[in-house]
Amino acid sequence: MLKNYLRVIFRNLGNNKAFSFINIVGLAIGMAACLFILQYVSFELSYDNFNTKGDRLYRINQDRYTGGKLSTVWAAGASAAGPAFKTAFPNEIEEYVKLLSTGQALVSHNNRSFVINNNFMVGPGFFKMFSYPLLQGDANTALKEPRSVVLSVSVAKKLFGGANAMDQNVTIFNKPLKVTGIMQDMPKNSHLKLDVMESYSTLKEIFGLSPSFDLETKWFSDGFITYVLLKPGVNVKALEAKFVPIAKRGLADAPNEAAVYTLQPVKDIHLYSNRTGEASPNGDGKSVYLLLGVAIFAIIIAWINYINLATALGMARAKEVGVRKTLGSAKIQLIAQFIFEAIILNGIAMLLAIGMIAVCIPGFATISGVGAGFSLFSKPIFWLSVLGIVTIGSILSGFYPAIVLSSYKPVEVLKGKLPNISGGVILRKGLVVFQFAASIFLLIGALTVYKQIDFMQNQKLGVNIDQTVVIRSPLIQVDSLRRDMHIFKETALALPSVKSITVSSDVPGSQVSTNRGRLRMVGQSENSSVQARVITTDYDFLKNYGIKIIAGRDYSPQYPGDEETLIVNRSAAVLFGYNKPQDIIGKQMIFGGGPHTIIGVTEDFHQQSLRDKYDAIIFDFSSWANGNVSVKINANNAAQTIAALKANWARYFPGDPFDYYFLDNHFNEQYKTDQRFGRVFGIFTLIAIFVACLGLFGLVSYTIVQRTKEIGIRKVLGATVNSILQLLYKDFALLILLAFLVSAPSAWYAIHQWLNNYAFRIDISPLFFLLPFAIVVIIAFATVSWLSVKAALMNPVKSLKTE
């Protein structure tokens, strides 16, 4: 029986090569697209799932309120939170650990040194809570003692080559630290990306704090990422409620300040957290699920194609069904035959899809950032997805054609009469409406994503970052650092291709590293204290970056007292209660323990991406500012200028790496995740639309087969080719219009929700809906025309010869 089924299947494939090719290729493309997206989505959803205690791991998030208004949402909150909560609730919290990012650091051993970006002070409970393999060392003691450090395998290899790194000394922050552990490199699907971990007990020594200074009780010292391991069965919401009085007591001496502490599952951080002080950039859950929708659309469209093409081919197989029924085949046998045929064709399509995946893996890795490589084929989840798609596809795509084809009456089909089941026509048209609706939905989404990313990259920032080279701060602290920085600036300005140079604690494109609280204007009570970001600058920062002063003046050497003055941006002026910038000029602010006079107000500018709202920023002048060195250069001589700057750097900061980047590239790195999502969404949208066109081809083919004789009669009665085309166009125009009416509201809701992720966003324009509608209309009518013109030009004698 099966042998006979196989013979019939391959005979039909050979007799209908064009239809078979379209059917199988359409299915294969849909399957490949679905599998690719499922791997991307699976990777994004897998973040931190490797932690064996993951269901009990939480991060303590902190929301700061000033004057009853939310001022900062922290991922890295107060130093006191972890110890206070663990002490107060030992029956709920099993363990806690604190991490403090120290930014970049120069790590060296003997003659080898290099800069690391992911350097953290880490508490001793880290390896007890998280499932990061410690290849060497004791997980219980590796981060316990002062001056101890744990290195990743990659860092250890760079520093020690093949030699054993355990118990050796490395130098970080000019301090010798003992290697007490070697850990496996953290996986890509971890929200933590740590290369070097110094013991938390080394913190006071590194930062020069007094041994008697009790940082563990400070509720205003933010920047500490705190994780807790809850005991089994703990009610999270009830525990959060218990945090409230503890935090209230901690902030009792600042009545205007409040903090709310919540617990976020570690597994949710990557997709559902965009807070100040994140350990690393995170993804976006809404975007991931939108892509999952694309995957579902792609495979459903492919299955709909199979149904439409199978029923269109079924007209040619009507006599086969009639003969089989005449010879005694039962309906259940015919259904089994067509289901078996669907299984075989879905299987062939899946084999072709796997071949496509193998060819396209490098390209997919480039556009998606998921570098699975050929290891994808070794993952059980991949083959489970393959099996699931083939099984579900065989049932869904094979069942309806099997029912339709097996229901033909042998007497009618052997006389040459083709059955016309009205219910089947309605279902097929409904399926095509779904295809059109999905295509319009995806096009609206792709256009919105493209326009939002383009808007963010081309919007005026309020700050000039063009032709700016930023040299990262010297990492080897020496007594002459400040003097040498002044000399370096002077020698750099002497270069003819250097336009200006400035030194600052922070540059545009990065989160401002200092957030200072308890700020208030002189004469105001402490109850009105607020907090703001602080950038330490020299005289040239605002001029170098073209930040517009809208009231008052800039810092200047002509005013020796500028060390005791401040400049604020518009948002900061409003924060302190001055809606008119000029009204705050001359007023004094309690800053750093004493009064500082406000001498200027700048226009707001985008310190970070347009995903974030404007920050309230204070510019604090220091004649000995050090940090990032921003150099405006002539782009025509960029290579020579950088070479000259490097030579001067080596002269004044020997041993410090000349680590530089172009600021515009650095700023646009913030949009890397959005760009990657846009590319993936756009490419797979085009694939889905292409597959939908194949489905349209199937329906048009079916319609023309059904109406061949009608077209012949109309031509005999004098109908023109144009009138026949209009007749066929009318049906499909109604389908497209119905699809648009179905898809537009859901598309509007989806893009509105996605755009809510951005503080600065595009307006939803009618063009976002009309353009995709027009594109689908053009594609559909082009497809209809290609097949319909051939039918309209057919000799009516040929189409009516059986009548």
C-alpha positions in Angstrom: 0.0 0.0 0.0 2.7 2.5 1.0 4.7 1.5 -2.0 1.7 2.4 -4.2 1.2 5.7 -2.4 4.9 6.6 -2.9 4.6 5.7 -6.6 1.6 8.0 -7.0 3.2 10.8 -5.1 6.3 10.9 -7.2 4.3 10.4 -10.4 2.2 13.5 -9.5 5.3 15.5 -8.7 6.7 14.6 -12.1 3.5 15.4 -13.9 3.1 18.8 -12.2 6.7 20.0 -11.9 5.9 23.7 -11.7 3.2 23.3 -9.0 5.3 20.8 -7.1 8.3 23.0 -7.1 6.3 26.0 -5.9 4.6 23.9 -3.2 7.8 22.3 -1.8 10.0 25.4 -2.1 7.3 27.6 -0.5 7.0 25.1 2.4 10.8 24.9 2.7 11.3 28.6 2.9 8.5 29.0 5.4 10.0 26.2 7.5 13.5 27.5 7.3 12.4 31.1 8.3 10.4 29.7 11.2 13.3 27.6 12.5 15.7 30.5 12.2 13.4 32.8 14.2 12.7 30.1 16.7 16.4 29.7 17.4 16.7 33.4 17.8 13.7 33.6 20.2 14.9 30.5 22.0 18.3 32.0 22.6 16.8 35.3 23.9 14.4 33.4 26.2 17.2 31.1 27.5 19.1 33.9 29.3 20.2 32.8 32.8 18.2 29.5 32.6 21.4 27.6 33.2 21.4 28.6 36.9 20.3 25.5 38.9 18.8 27.7 41.6 17.4 30.1 39.1 13.8 29.9 40.3 15.0 31.3 43.7 17.4 33.9 42.3 16.3 37.6 42.4 17.9 41.0 41.9 16.9 43.8 44.3 15.8 46.7 42.2 15.5 50.2 43.6 13.2 53.0 42.6 14.2 56.4 44.1 11.6 59.0 44.8 12.3 62.6 45.4 9.4 64.8 46.7 7.0 62.0 45.9 8.1 61.8 42.3 10.0 58.9 40.7 13.5 60.2 40.1 15.6 57.1 39.2 15.0 53.5 38.5 18.1 51.6 39.6 19.3 48.2 38.8 22.3 49.0 41.0 20.9 50.4 44.3 22.0 51.3 47.8 24.9 49.5 49.4 22.9 48.9 52.6 20.0 47.2 51.0 21.4 43.6 50.8 22.9 43.4 54.3 19.9 45.1 55.9 17.4 42.8 54.3 19.4 39.6 54.9 19.8 40.5 58.6 16.1 41.4 59.0 14.7 38.4 57.1 17.0 35.4 57.7 14.1 32.9 57.3 13.3 34.2 53.8 16.7 35.1 52.4 19.2 32.3 52.3 22.1 34.2 50.8 22.9 37.6 49.1 25.8 38.9 47.1 26.8 42.5 46.0 28.5 43.5 42.8 30.1 46.9 42.1 31.3 47.7 38.6 34.7 49.4 38.6 34.6 50.1 34.8 37.8 49.6 32.9 40.9 48.3 34.5 44.4 47.6 33.4 45.3 44.0 34.3 49.0 43.0 34.2 51.3 40.2 35.0 55.1 40.5 34.4 55.4 42.0 30.9 51.8 41.2 29.8 49.0 43.8 30.3 45.8 44.7 28.7 42.6 46.6 29.4 39.4 44.7 30.5 36.0 46.3 30.4 33.9 44.0 32.6 35.7 44.4 36.0 33.6 44.0 39.2 34.0 43.8 42.9 32.1 40.7 43.9 30.9 39.4 47.3 31.9 35.9 48.6 28.5 34.3 48.1 28.6 34.6 44.3 29.5 31.0 43.3 27.1 29.6 45.9 24.2 31.4 44.2 25.1 31.3 40.5 26.0 28.3 38.4 29.1 29.7 36.8 31.7 26.8 36.8 34.8 27.5 38.8 37.4 25.4 37.1 40.1 26.0 39.7 39.8 27.2 43.3 37.3 26.8 46.1 33.9 28.3 45.4 33.4 29.0 49.1 36.6 30.9 49.7 37.7 32.2 46.3 36.2 35.7 46.8 36.5 35.8 50.6 39.8 37.3 51.5 41.0 40.9 50.6 43.4 41.2 47.6 42.0 38.0 46.0 40.8 37.8 42.4 39.0 35.3 40.1 39.9 35.4 36.4 38.0 34.0 33.4 39.7 31.4 31.4 40.2 33.9 28.5 41.9 36.5 30.7 44.0 33.9 32.4 45.3 32.6 29.0 46.1 36.2 27.9 48.1 36.9 31.1 49.7 33.5 31.7 49.7 31.7 28.4 49.6 28.0 29.2 51.1 28.4 32.7 49.1 27.8 35.9 47.7 31.1 37.1 46.5 29.9 40.5 48.1 31.6 43.5 50.0 33.9 41.2 49.8 37.7 41.5 48.3 40.1 39.0 48.3 43.9 39.2 45.0 45.7 39.0 44.6 49.4 40.0 48.3 49.3 40.8 47.7 46.7 43.6 48.9 43.2 43.6 46.1 40.7 43.8 46.3 36.9 44.3 44.6 34.7 41.8 42.3 32.4 43.9 40.1 31.0 41.2 39.7 30.4 37.4 36.2 30.4 36.1 34.7 29.3 32.8 34.0 32.2 30.5 30.4 33.3 31.1 28.0 32.0 28.5 26.6 34.4 25.9 23.1 33.9 27.3 24.0 35.4 30.7 23.0 39.0 31.6 26.3 39.1 33.6 29.5 39.4 31.5 32.3 39.4 34.0 35.9 38.9 33.0 37.6 39.7 36.3 36.2 39.6 39.8 38.0 41.2 42.7 36.9 40.2 46.2 34.4 42.7 47.6 36.5 43.0 50.8 39.2 44.7 48.6 36.9 47.6 47.9 38.1 50.0 50.7 41.7 49.5 49.8 41.1 50.0 46.1 39.1 53.2 46.6 41.2 54.5 49.5 38.4 54.4 52.1 39.1 54.4 55.8 39.0 51.0 57.5 36.5 52.4 59.9 34.1 53.6 57.1 31.0 51.4 57.2 29.8 51.3 53.7 27.3 48.5 54.5 25.0 50.9 56.3 24.9 53.6 53.6 21.4 54.0 52.1 22.5 56.9 49.8 25.5 55.1 48.3 24.0 53.7 45.1 25.6 51.7 42.3 25.7 48.3 44.0 24.0 45.4 42.2 22.5 43.1 44.8 21.2 39.6 44.3 19.4 37.4 46.8 18.8 33.7 46.9 15.4 33.1 48.5 14.6 30.0 50.5 12.1 27.6 49.0 8.4 28.6 49.2 9.0 32.3 50.0 6.2 34.7 49.0 7.9 37.3 46.9 5.2 40.0 47.2 5.0 39.5 50.9 8.7 39.9 51.3 8.8 43.1 49.2 6.2 44.5 51.5 8.5 43.8 54.5 11.2 45.9 52.8 9.2 49.1 53.1 9.8 49.9 56.8 13.4 48.9 56.7 14.1 51.3 53.8 12.0 54.0 55.5 14.2 53.8 58.6 17.3 53.9 56.5 16.2 57.1 54.8 14.8 58.7 57.9 17.3 61.6 57.9 16.1 62.7 54.4 12.4 63.2 54.6 12.2 64.3 50.9 13.7 61.0 49.8 12.2 57.6 49.5 13.1 54.3 48.0 11.0 51.3 47.0 12.7 48.0 46.7 11.4 45.2 44.5 12.6 41.7 43.6 13.0 40.8 39.9 13.7 37.2 38.9 17.1 36.9 37.4 15.6 35.1 34.4 13.6 38.2 33.5 16.4 40.7 33.6 17.6 40.3 30.0 14.2 40.9 28.4 12.4 43.0 30.9 14.8 45.4 32.5 16.2 48.8 31.2 17.4 50.5 34.4 20.2 52.7 35.5 23.3 50.7 36.4 22.5 47.5 34.4 25.4 45.0 34.5 25.3 44.9 30.6 22.9 46.0 27.8 19.7 44.0 27.8 17.3 42.9 25.1 13.6 43.7 24.7 10.8 41.3 25.4 8.3 43.0 23.2 10.6 42.7 20.2 11.3 39.1 20.8 7.6 38.2 20.9 7.0 40.3 17.8 9.6 38.2 16.0 7.9 35.0 17.4 4.7 36.3 15.7 6.7 36.6 12.4 7.8 33.0 12.8 4.2 31.8 13.3 3.0 33.9 10.4 5.7 32.5 8.1 4.9 28.9 8.8 1.1 29.3 8.7 1.4 31.1 5.4 3.5 28.3 4.0 0.9 25.7 5.2 -1.9 27.8 3.7 0.0 27.7 0.4 0.1 23.9 0.6 -3.7 23.8 1.1 -4.5 26.1 -1.8 -2.0 24.5 -4.2 -3.1 21.0 -3.2 -6.8 21.7 -3.8 -5.8 23.5 -7.1 -3.9 20.4 -8.2 -6.8 18.3 -6.9 -8.9 19.4 -9.9 -6.5 17.5 -12.1 -6.6 14.5 -9.8 -10.4 14.3 -9.7 -10.5 11.5 -12.2 -7.8 9.6 -10.2 -10.1 9.8 -7.2 -13.1 8.7 -9.2 -11.2 5.7 -10.6 -10.0 4.7 -7.1 -13.5 4.9 -5.7 -14.9 2.9 -8.6 -12.3 0.2 -7.9 -13.5 0.0 -4.3 -11.3 2.5 -2.4 -13.0 3.6 0.8 -13.0 7.3 1.8 -10.7 6.6 4.8 -8.2 5.0 2.5 -8.2 8.1 0.3 -7.8 10.3 3.3 -4.9 8.2 4.5 -3.3 8.5 1.0 -3.5 12.3 1.0 -2.4 12.6 4.6 0.6 10.3 3.8 1.3 12.5 0.8 1.3 15.6 3.0 3.8 13.9 5.4 6.1 13.0 2.5 6.0 16.5 1.0 6.4 18.2 4.4 9.4 15.9 5.0 10.9 16.7 1.6 10.4 20.4 2.3 12.0 20.1 5.8 15.1 18.4 4.3 15.3 21.2 1.8 14.8 23.7 4.7 17.6 22.1 6.7 19.9 22.5 3.6 18.9 26.2 3.4 19.7 26.6 7.1 23.1 25.0 6.7 23.9 27.4 3.9 22.5 30.5 5.6 23.9 30.0 9.1 26.8 32.4 8.8 24.5 35.1 7.4 21.9 34.6 10.0 24.6 34.8 12.8 25.8 38.1 11.4 22.3 39.8 11.2 20.9 38.3 14.4 24.0 38.2 16.7 23.2 34.6 17.6 26.4 32.8 16.8 25.1 29.2 17.1 27.1 28.0 14.1 26.7 24.4 13.1 26.3 23.4 16.7 22.7 24.3 16.1 22.3 20.8 14.6 23.5 19.2 17.8 20.8 20.8 20.0 17.8 18.6 20.9 15.6 21.7 20.8 16.3 22.2 17.1 15.3 18.6 16.2 12.3 18.8 18.4 11.3 21.9 16.5 11.8 20.1 13.2 9.7 17.2 14.3 7.0 19.4 15.7 6.8 21.5 12.5 6.6 18.5 10.2 4.0 16.7 12.4 1.8 19.8 12.9 2.3 20.8 9.3 1.4 17.4 7.9 -1.9 17.3 9.9 -2.9 21.0 9.3 -1.9 21.2 5.7 -2.9 17.6 4.7 -6.3 17.2 6.5 -8.4 19.7 4.5 -7.2 18.7 1.0 -7.6 15.0 2.0 -11.3 15.6 3.1 -12.0 17.7 -0.1 -10.3 15.3 -2.6 -11.7 12.2 -1.0 -15.3 13.6 -1.2 -15.5 13.7 -5.0 -18.3 11.7 -6.5 -17.0 9.2 -9.1 -20.0 9.5 -11.4 -19.5 13.3 -11.8 -15.8 13.5 -12.1 -15.6 10.7 -14.6 -18.1 12.6 -16.8 -15.6 15.6 -16.6 -17.6 17.7 -14.1 -15.4 19.4 -11.6 -17.0 19.7 -8.2 -17.7 23.2 -6.9 -18.0 23.3 -3.1 -19.1 26.7 -2.0 -17.9 26.1 1.6 -14.5 25.2 0.4 -14.3 28.3 -1.7 -15.1 30.5 1.3 -12.4 28.7 3.4 -9.8 29.1 0.7 -10.6 32.7 0.3 -10.5 33.1 4.1 -7.1 31.6 4.2 -5.8 34.0 1.5 -7.3 36.9 3.5 -5.3 35.7 6.4 -2.2 35.7 4.2 -2.8 39.2 3.0 -3.6 40.4 6.5 -0.4 38.9 7.8 1.6 40.4 5.0 0.2 43.9 5.6 0.7 43.5 9.4 4.3 42.6 8.9 5.0 45.3 6.4 3.5 47.9 8.7 5.7 46.6 11.5 8.8 46.6 9.4 8.2 50.1 8.1 7.7 51.4 11.7 10.9 49.7 13.0 12.9 51.1 10.1 11.5 54.7 10.6 12.1 54.6 14.4 15.7 53.4 14.0 16.3 56.0 11.3 14.7 58.7 13.4 17.0 57.9 16.4 20.2 57.8 14.3 19.5 61.0 12.4 17.7 63.1 15.0 19.5 66.2 16.2 21.2 65.3 19.5 21.7 68.8 20.8 25.4 67.8 21.0 28.0 67.6 18.3 29.7 64.3 18.3 31.1 64.4 14.7 34.8 64.0 14.1 35.5 63.4 17.7 38.1 60.9 18.9 37.8 59.9 22.6 40.8 58.5 24.4 39.9 56.5 27.4 41.2 57.7 30.8 44.7 56.7 31.9 44.4 53.7 34.1 47.8 53.8 35.8 47.4 56.4 38.6 50.6 58.4 39.1 51.3 61.6 41.1 51.9 63.6 38.0 48.6 62.6 36.2 47.0 66.0 36.4 50.1 67.9 35.4 50.8 65.5 32.5 47.2 65.8 31.3 47.6 69.6 31.0 50.8 69.1 29.0 49.2 66.5 26.8 46.3 68.9 26.0 48.7 71.6 25.1 50.8 69.4 22.8 47.6 68.0 21.2 46.3 71.5 20.5 49.6 72.3 18.8 48.8 69.8 16.1 47.3 71.6 13.0 44.6 68.9 12.5 43.3 69.2 16.1 40.5 71.7 16.4 39.8 71.4 20.2 40.3 69.1 23.1 38.5 68.6 26.4 38.8 66.3 29.5 35.6 65.1 31.3 34.4 62.3 33.5 31.8 61.3 31.0 31.1 61.7 27.3 27.9 61.5 25.2 26.8 58.0 24.4 27.4 56.6 27.9 25.4 56.7 31.1 26.7 59.4 33.4 28.7 57.7 36.1 27.9 60.0 39.0 24.4 60.4 40.5 24.5 62.9 43.4 21.7 63.2 45.9 20.7 65.6 48.6 20.9 68.6 46.3 18.9 71.7 47.1 19.0 75.4 46.5 20.2 77.7 49.4 17.2 78.7 51.5 15.3 75.5 50.8 14.8 72.9 53.5 16.3 69.4 53.2 12.8 68.2 52.6 13.1 69.6 49.1 16.4 67.8 48.2 16.7 66.2 44.8 19.3 64.2 42.9 20.9 64.7 39.5 23.6 63.4 37.2 27.0 65.2 37.5 29.7 65.5 34.8 33.0 66.9 35.9 34.5 69.0 33.1 37.3 71.4 32.2 36.9 74.8 30.6 36.4 73.4 27.1 33.7 70.7 27.4 30.6 72.7 26.4 32.4 74.4 23.5 34.0 71.2 22.3 30.6 69.5 22.1 28.7 72.5 20.8 26.2 72.3 23.7 24.1 75.5 23.6 24.1 77.8 26.6 20.6 79.4 26.8 21.2 81.5 29.9 24.2 82.8 31.8 27.8 82.0 30.7 30.3 79.1 30.2 33.2 78.4 32.4 36.2 80.6 31.6 39.8 81.2 32.8 38.8 84.9 33.2 36.8 83.9 36.3 39.2 82.4 38.9 36.3 81.5 41.2 34.6 79.0 38.8 35.7 76.1 41.0 32.8 77.1 43.2 30.2 77.5 40.4 28.0 75.2 38.5 26.2 75.0 35.1 23.0 73.0 34.8 20.9 71.9 31.8 17.3 72.9 31.3 15.9 69.7 32.8 18.0 70.2 36.0 16.8 73.8 36.2 13.2 72.6 36.0 14.0 69.9 38.6 15.1 72.7 41.1 11.9 74.6 40.4 13.0 77.1 37.8 10.9 76.8 34.6 12.6 79.9 33.1 16.3 79.2 32.7 17.4 82.8 33.4 15.7 82.7 36.8 18.2 80.2 38.2 21.2 82.3 37.2 23.0 83.7 40.3 21.2 81.4 42.7 23.2 79.1 44.9 23.0 75.3 45.3 24.1 73.2 48.2 26.5 70.9 46.4 29.3 68.9 47.9 28.6 70.2 51.3 28.8 73.9 50.4 27.1 76.6 48.3 27.9 76.8 44.6 26.6 79.6 42.4 24.7 78.7 39.2 26.4 80.6 36.3 24.8 79.0 33.3 22.0 76.9 31.9 22.4 74.7 28.8 19.8 73.4 26.4 18.9 69.7 27.0 20.8 67.2 24.8 20.7 63.5 24.4 23.4 62.1 26.7 22.3 58.6 25.7 20.0 57.1 23.0 16.6 58.4 22.2 15.2 55.4 24.1 15.8 57.4 27.3 14.4 60.8 28.4 16.5 63.8 29.0 18.6 63.5 32.2 18.9 66.4 34.7 22.6 67.1 34.4 25.0 69.3 36.4 28.4 70.3 35.0 30.9 70.6 37.7 34.1 72.5 36.7 37.5 71.3 37.8 40.8 72.9 36.6 42.3 69.4 37.2 39.6 67.4 35.5 40.8 64.0 34.4 39.0 61.1 32.7 38.0 60.7 29.0 39.9 62.9 26.6 37.7 64.1 23.7 39.6 65.5 20.6 37.9 67.2 17.7 40.0 66.5 14.6 40.1 67.2 10.9 38.7 64.1 9.2 41.0 64.6 6.2 44.1 63.7 8.3 42.5 61.3 10.8 45.2 58.6 10.5 48.1 61.0 10.9 46.4 62.8 13.7 45.7 59.6 15.7 49.3 58.5 15.2 50.6 61.8 16.5 48.2 61.7 19.5 49.4 58.1 20.2 53.0 59.2 20.2 52.3 62.0 22.7 50.2 59.7 24.8 53.1 57.2 25.1 55.4 60.1 26.1 53.2 61.5 28.9 51.4 58.3 30.1 54.0 55.5 29.6 52.6 52.1 30.2 49.0 53.2 29.7 47.3 51.8 26.5 46.2 54.3 23.9 42.6 53.1 23.9 40.5 55.3 21.6 37.3 55.2 19.6 35.3 57.5 17.3 32.4 58.9 19.3 29.8 58.8 16.6 30.4 55.0 16.2 30.3 54.6 20.0 27.1 56.6 20.3 25.4 54.5 17.6 26.5 51.3 19.4 23.5 52.0 21.7 21.2 51.2 18.7 22.9 47.9 17.9 20.2 45.8 19.5 17.5 47.8 17.7 19.3 47.6 14.4 19.8 43.8 14.7 16.1 43.4 15.5 15.2 45.7 12.5 17.3 43.6 10.1 15.9 40.3 11.4 12.3 41.6 11.3 12.7 43.1 7.8 14.3 40.1 6.2 11.9 37.6 7.5 9.0 39.9 6.7 10.1 39.8 3.1 10.4 36.1 3.2 6.9 35.7 4.6 5.5 38.0 1.9 7.3 36.0 -0.8 5.8 32.8 0.5 2.4 34.5 0.7 2.7 35.4 -3.0 3.1 31.7 -3.7 -0.2 31.1 -1.9 -1.8 33.8 -4.0 -0.5 32.0 -7.1 -2.2 28.8 -5.8 -5.6 30.5 -5.3 -5.4 32.3 -8.7 -4.6 29.0 -10.4 -7.5 27.3 -8.6 -9.9 30.1 -9.6 -8.8 30.0 -13.2 -9.2 26.3 -13.4 -12.7 26.6 -12.0 -13.7 29.4 -14.3 -12.0 28.3 -17.5 -15.2 27.5 -19.3 -16.9 30.6 -17.9 -14.1 32.7 -19.4 -14.5 30.9 -22.7 -18.3 31.5 -22.8 -17.8 35.2 -22.0 -15.3 35.5 -24.9 -17.7 33.8 -27.3 -20.4 36.3 -26.2 -18.0 39.2 -27.0 -16.2 39.9 -23.7 -12.9 41.7 -24.1 -9.6 40.7 -22.3 -9.9 43.9 -20.2 -13.4 43.1 -19.0 -12.4 39.5 -18.1 -9.3 40.8 -16.1 -11.6 43.3 -14.3 -13.9 40.5 -13.3 -11.0 38.5 -11.8 -9.4 41.6 -10.2 -12.7 42.4 -8.5 -12.7 39.2 -6.4 -9.1 39.7 -5.2 -9.5 43.4 -4.6 -12.3 42.6 -2.1 -10.0 40.1 -0.4 -7.2 42.6 0.0 -9.5 45.3 1.3 -10.9 42.9 3.9 -7.4 41.8 4.9 -6.4 45.5 5.4 -9.5 46.1 7.6 -8.5 43.1 9.6 -4.8 43.8 10.0 -4.7 47.6 10.4 -6.2 47.8 14.0 -4.0 45.0 15.3 -0.9 46.5 13.6 -1.7 49.9 15.1 -1.9 48.4 18.6 1.3 46.4 18.1 3.5 49.2 16.9 2.0 51.6 19.5 3.1 49.2 22.2 6.5 48.8 20.7 7.1 52.5 20.3 6.2 53.0 24.0 9.7 51.6 24.7 11.2 54.9 23.5 11.1 58.3 25.3 11.6 59.9 21.9 9.6 58.3 19.1 8.1 58.9 15.7 4.4 59.7 15.3 2.3 56.9 13.8 1.6 58.2 10.3 -1.3 57.0 7.9 1.5 56.4 5.5 2.7 53.5 7.6 -0.6 51.8 6.7 -1.3 53.0 3.2 2.1 52.2 1.8 2.1 48.5 2.9 -1.5 48.3 1.6 -0.4 49.7 -1.8 2.6 47.3 -1.9 0.4 44.3 -1.3 -2.1 45.5 -3.9 0.6 45.9 -6.5 2.2 42.4 -5.7 -1.2 40.8 -5.7 -2.4 42.3 -8.9 0.9 41.6 -10.6 0.5 37.9 -9.7 -3.2 37.8 -10.7 -2.4 39.5 -14.0 0.4 37.1 -14.9 -1.9 34.1 -14.7 -5.2 35.8 -15.7 -3.9 37.3 -18.9 -2.9 33.8 -20.1 -6.4 32.5 -19.3 -8.1 35.5 -20.9 -6.1 35.1 -24.1 -6.8 31.4 -24.4 -8.8 30.2 -27.5 -12.4 29.7 -26.3 -12.7 26.6 -28.6 -10.0 24.9 -26.5 -11.7 25.8 -23.2 -15.1 24.7 -24.4 -14.2 21.6 -26.3 -15.7 19.2 -23.7 -19.1 20.9 -23.8 
